[in-house]
Amino acid sequence: MSIIGKRGIHYLQKLKTANIPPELLEKGQNRVIDASLTLIRERAKLKGELLRALGGVKASTTLLGVPLGHNSSFLQGPAFAPPRIREAIWCGSTNSSTEEGKELNDPRVLTDVGDVPVQEIRDCGVDDDRLMNVISESVKLVMEEDPLRPLVLGGDHSISFPVVRAVSEKLGGPVDILHLDAHPDIYHCFEGNKYSHASSFARIMEGGYARRLLQVGIRSITKEGREQGKRFGVEQYEMRTFSRDRQQLENLKLGEGVKGVYISIDVDCLDPAFAPGVSHIEPGGLSFRNVLDILHNLQADVVAADVVEFNPQRDTVDGMTAMVAAKLVRELTAKISK
């Protein structure tokens, strides 16, 4: 367990054993949550006002960090990822252009509203039900400021549930989801945790927040994963048949008849030769160019996205995986901004 995870549990245990009156504890929790949401709200308002004043933009990608790692089933390092990804995005070793020619240093293309203060909220004893609501509300605050569209930096994959829920509720209907991952993350309740990073898409499908869910890059799937996929009508594309499916996946058209398309990229969708800095090393994955070909050729109105499961604590090759995650963010930005 990481220091972050231990610290949250330690604070919660202290609060419970200190005989603090429940109403006092709840009042304090509410103040911290309100302050956290106010910070996101005001940052989003500022960025939205700036973009509306500049004019000429229909959609601008807006980074929102969610440094949550305690729902990981193995290592909790993804909680440290958002600042490392931001650092890599603006690293001087590369320029600010995407492959499709978008300039990231143009605020009409990319803005940033900072991080949801996950650990500070957990330190007050806030449980995961309320924390997930805070994440959803933070995403909605970004979406309220036209033309901002959220690109969420995880964090482990449990964050996708509250983010997709917020996007669907804010838009007033389900979305199509393109999910790139080594794992389907669709267990009903992994290790007794309904918010496990291995259960996020079960929560999404149960809630009716997605019409179609396409999972690409899968190469670690159990009997339950396949059964859950059939139960929810998930389109699962396993790596063992990628050569057969490649042409179809590189020419996807999604989102017709729904409110838009959401893209969720777990960095371990890539073969570990390209991205070793992940918690779950699973050989036999996608190449980086495979992923870019899928993204670049996708025909869709992408309304939001996330990049999750980068673990800086395992990124031992001169920050290579941080640069991989940053490149994914860059290319997603080009897909979202209009």
N, C-alpha and C positions, 0 to 999 in steps of 0.2 A: 504494500500500500504506500502511496506517495505521501510526502509531507502534507500536501494540501488535504488529502483525504483524512489523514490522521487528525489534523488540526480541526476540521469541521466536526468530526465525531467527538473529539475531546471537549470542545466548547459546548456541544449539545449535552453531553453527559454532565458537565459541570452545572449547566443551567437547570437540568432536571433534578439534580441532587441538592441544589442550594435552597430548595423550598421557596423559590420565587413565586409570588402570586401570579396565576395564569393571566389575569387581566393586565398586569404590569408588563409581563413578557410579550403579550400580544400587542400592546400599545407600542412598545419599542420596536417590535418586528414591523409593524405597519409604518412607523416613521422611516425606518431604513428602506423599506420597499418603495415608499412614496418618493424618497430622495433619489433612489436609483432610477425610477421611472422619470422623474423630473429632469434628471441629467440627460437621459436619452431623448426625451421630448424636446428640450430646448436646443440640443445640438441638431436634431432633425429639423426643427423649425428654422434655425439659422441657415442650414444648408439648402432647405427648400426655398426660402426667401431669396437667397443668392441666385439659385438656378432660375427661378421665375423672373428675376430682374434681368438676368443675362438673356433669357429667351432662346428660342430655337432648339429646344430639346424636349423630346417626348418621354424619354425614360433615361434615368441616370443610375448607374450602379452605386449602391451605398454599402460600405463595409460595416458590419456589426459583429463584434466579437462576443462569443459565448464560451468563456474558459471553464468549461465543466468537464471533469474527468472521473468523478466518483462512481458513475454508472458503468464504468469499464469492468469487464469480467476478468481481466488479466493485469494490465498495467494502467496507471492513471496519468501517465505523462502527457496525453493530449490536452490537459488543462493548461499547459504552458505554451500551447501552439500559437494563439493569435498574435502576440508581439513578435514572435520569430517569423511568422508569415509576412507581417507588415514590413519588418526589417528587410526581408528578402525581396519584397516587391520593389522597394526603392533602393536596392543595392546598386552601387556604382559600377558593378561589373557588367551590367547590361543597360539597355536604354529603356525609355518609357513607352515604347510602341508595342502594340499587340501585333501578331502575325497578319491580322487583317487590316492593319493600318490605323487603329484607334490610338489616340494619345492619352495615356493615363494621367498626365499632369494637367489635363484640361478638366476642371471641375464639372463640366457638363457630361463627362464620361465617367468619372470616378470621384466619389466623396467618401467620408468616413465619419461615423458618429460615435466611435469608441466601443467600449466593452460593457456588457451587463456585468455588474460586480458580483459574480456568483459566490465567491468565497465569503465576502462580507455579509451577504444575505444568509448564507448557511451558518456563519458564525453566530447569528442571532437565534439559531434553533429553528429556522424556517424549514419545513419538510418539503419533500419533492413535489407533492401536489401543488403547493403554493409557488414553489420555485418554477415549475413548468408554466404556471399561469403568468409569472413575471416575464419569462422569456417570450411567451406568446404576446403579451401586452407590449413588450419592447418592439417586437416586429411590427405590430399594428401601428405603433407610434411613427415608425419610419414610413410605412405605407400611406399614412394619412397626409404626408407632405409631398404632394405631387411636385415633381416627377420622380421622386426617389423610389428605387426598387432594391430590396435587401439582398445582399450577398453575405451570408453568415459564415464566420470563421469559427470552426470548432477547435477544441472540444471533441468529446467522443460522440458517437453516432446517436446517442439518446436525444440530442438536441433537435434532430430532424422532426420528431413528433410535434413538439410545441411550435416549431417554426412553420411546418406545413399546415398545422391546424389554424394558426393565425392567418396565413395566406389565404386558405380556403374560406375561412369565416369572413375575412375582410373583403374578399372579392365576391362573396355570396354564392359560392358553389364549388364543386370539386375541380381539381386540376389533374392533368396527366403528369406522371413522374417518370423521369429517366434517372435510374439509380445505378451507378457504377461502383462495384464492390466485389471483393473476394467471397463475401458471405451474404446471404439473403436477409439477415437481421430481422427475422419474422417469427422467432420463437414466441409462443403464447406468453410465457412468463419465465425468463431464463434465470435459473438459480434463485427463484422466489422473488425476483425483482421485476415488477411490471414495467419499470422505466429503464431496464437494462439496455445497453447499446445494442444488444442482440435481439431486442424485441420492438424496436422503434417502428418498424413497418407494419407489425401486427396492430399496434395502436392506431396508426394512420388509416389502415384499411378498415378496422372496426368502426372508426369514427365517420367513415364515408367521405373522407377528405380527398380521396383520389378516385378517378374513374378508371384510369389505366395505370398500372405500375409495371415498367419494364426494368428488369434487373440484368445487368450486363457485366461479365467478368467473373461470374460465379465459379468457384472451384473448390469450395469447402462447404458442403451442404449435407445435412443429415436427412434421415427419413422424415422427421418432423418438419424440416424446412421445405421439403417437397410437398408434403401433405398440406401444410399451411398455404403454400403457393397455389395449390389446386383449389383449396377452400375459398381463397380470395380472388381467384382468376388471374393470378400474377403471370406475366410473360417472363419466364426465367431463361436466360441465355447463358449456358455454361461454357467455360473455356474449352472443354473437350470437343465442342462442336463449333468453335469460333470460325474456323476456316470455311465452314459451310454457311454460317450465318453472316459472315463479314459484309458481304455486299448489301444485305438488307439493313444491317445496323449502321452502315455508313451512308444510308439514304433514308433516314427516318423522317416522317412527317407526323407531328403530334399536335394535339391541342384543339383540333376541330370540334366544335360543339361544346367545349368547356371553357373555363375562365382563363386558361393559360397553361403553361408548362413550367414545372419545377425540376431543377436538376440537382441531384445529390451525389457528390463524389467523395467516396471513401478513398483515401490515398492508397490503401492496400489493394485497390483494384489493379494497380500496376504490379508488374513482376518486381520482386524485391531487388533485382539487379538495377532497376531504375529508381526505386524509392525504398531504401533499407530502413529509413527512420519511421517505422510503424510498430505498433504493439504486437500485431499478429503477422508473423512472416509466413507467407503462403506462396511457394514457388509456382511458376506456370501461368503467370498473369499477363495482362495486356501490356504492350509496349506503350511508351508515351505517345508515339505518333499514332498508334491505334486510337487512343483516347481523343487526340486532337482531330483526327479524321472524322470521328463520330460527332464531335462537337461542331466542327466547322461546317459539316454538311447537313446538320440538323435543321429542318424547316419547322420553326415554332416561334411563338411569342413567349419568350422566357420571362416570367414574371418575378422569379426569385430563385435562389440557389444556395447551396452550402458546400464547403470543403471541410472535411472532418477526418479525425483519426491520425493526423500527423503527430508523431511523438518525438519532440526534440531531444528527449533523454536517450533515444536510440539512434539519433542522427549523427553517427560517428564519422561520416566521410565528408569532412569539411563543409558541413551544412548543405549537402547535396539535396536532401529531401525537402529542406526548407525552400530551396530554389524551385524544386518540382512543384510544391504546393503553391508557391507564388506564381509560377507560370500558369497553373490551372486557374488561379484567380484572375490573372490577366486575360486569358482567353475566354473565361466565362463573362468577364466584364464586357468584352467586345460583343458577346452574344446578347447581353441584357440591354446595353445602352443603345439608344436610338435618337 
